[in-house]
Amino acid sequence: MSIMCNDKKTGAGPNARARLFGLVVSCTLGLGLSGWVAAQQNAPAPTVAPAAASDIAAPALFDAIAERARKLAKRDYAPIETNIPAALANMDYDQYRSIRFRPEAAIWHKESLFELQLFHPGFLYREPIVLHMANDTPESYVQFKQEFFNYDGPAAPLAGVAPDNIGFAGFRIHYPLNSNDYKDEFVVFQGASYFRMVGPGLAYGLSARGLAIDTAEPKGEEFPVFREFWLIKPGPNDTHLVIYALLDSPSITGAYRFEIMPGAPTEMAVEARLFARKDIQKVGIAPLTSMYMWGENHTRFVDDFRPEVHDSDGLLMAASNGEWIWRPISNHRQLRVSSLMDENPRGFGLLQRDRDFDHYMDMEARYEKRPSMWVMPEGDWGKGRAELVEIPSDSETNDNVVAYWVPAKSMKAGSSATYKYRLRSFDDYLPENVGAKVIRTRIGWGANPGQANPPPLSKRKFVIDFRGGELDNLSTDSPLVAELQKSSGTISELSVRQLPDGRTWRASFKLEPEGNNVADMRLYLKLRDQRLSEVWSYVWYPDAI
């Protein structure tokens, strides 16, 4: 379902989410502009644009890109033919990984705190993107050159194969994130509208996207692509970087502004101006894509030495009514789509809360270092829903989790919309979420040990552990209770108790489902009339065992 590469060991590599739905996805990065290849042939190499003052805002440029997107939406979608040689198109993953950009050839090398390195076309990335040096003239494209790359090991026979007008597959941004002595890679744009970012001490994991179209719909998902980028050269000491992009697909076009702010946490301010070519059934705003194989709430046996394997373990939402809602992720037997309804949400995101290496035991993947991503809407987003898509998967190389905001008002052909939001890459908790948090969810058979006439396997016991906030100040005999709501089924043995560590409180109960009916449940902790925790939200499907 995705052409985004995702090597779970290194943070970059091939991903086959497309195969999860059995879809064949074609991601074309051309604008149908016959002039861009010719312009690129005469373009300067990425020795950077001439020295100039930073143009952080560049509103005129963004307006021009938006106007171009608006006009483009009035025309039929026109993918371009690519000129990638067969040897590059058919290279394998080992060959692709062995083509390395030479750091000394980076854009803005030694001229700014930021540097850009470029990705070679080939393997899954067969359609070029266009890179403009926006501080220079409109014709100042970044031209592909063989000498930008080292072709090592299995890639050695590919040296000299690519023509000079082939373009690039994407780029990555470097900045002295963890120390002043080294410029770390912390943002990547590569494949369709995918991008990643991390903060200090974290490793690549989940991805963000520019837009999601018809995700998990029967007719198949459409993948918009960023076809052109405009790079705004930063000043020598600038700590923010601005990049513009043009998005295109059969159903929609868009102009994007990204203001990238590295730090602890790393943040990105995004503005998307969208123009619909066609009526669109479902638009996903600020989509996030991740991977979940198994974890603490998994109910099936896994023949693997690792207790947990996931890039994210839950969806968090800050609702407009003040609630914080936590929905653990699962790897179901079937495709599952669930929603959290709201109007003008304060935020949502996919989180990796579990930061204990002993819970993963993977020395290569280091899942405990994978980032969380938080979406903070700006302005009026109106009514809609945060949608969570969980796709069955049998491989950690597949991204099988997607989350995004779906506006209640769909986009019709000829309509337009603007969305502004901030993305934050962080570790496990948000400082503004001050209440007690869910730290784990466990599920098992609802029978008691040694029970003479045990119930059927369909009867389940749920154990939810909370920690933090005001719970840290409670004594063992505090009259803490759990408030539980459910859409179906029978609840029994609901209880709350403090664990021996003196910090964690456990809510547990048993659920007897009503036949094959799904049980949508909400639970939170309260002391007398005061709510002390976020809401644990879980959808139980009887076929999960």
Secondary structure, DSSP 8 states (H G I E B T S, - for coil): -------TTTS-S---HHHHTT---------S-THHHHHHHT---SS--------S--HHHHHHHHHHHHHHHTS----------HHHHT--HHHHHTEEE-GGG-BTTTTSS-EEEEE--BTTB-S-BEEEETTS-TT-B----GGGEEE-GGGGGGTTTS-TT--BSEEEEEEEEEETTEEEEEEEEESTTEEEE--TT-----EEESEEESTT-TT--B--EEEEEEE----TT---EEEEEEEE-SSEEEEEEEEEE-SSSEEEEEEEEEEESS--S-EEEEEEEE-EEE-TT--S---SS-S-EES--EEEEE-TTS-EEEEE----SS-EEEEEEEES-SEEEEE-----GGGT--TTT-GGG--EEEEEEES---EEEEEEEE---S-TTS--EEEEEEESS---TT-EEEEEEEEEEESS--TT--SBEEEEEEEEE---TT-SS---TT-EEEEEEEESGGGGG--TT--EEEEEEESSSEEEEEEEEE-TTSSEEEEEEEEE--TT--EEEEEEEEETTEE-B-EEEEEE-GGG-
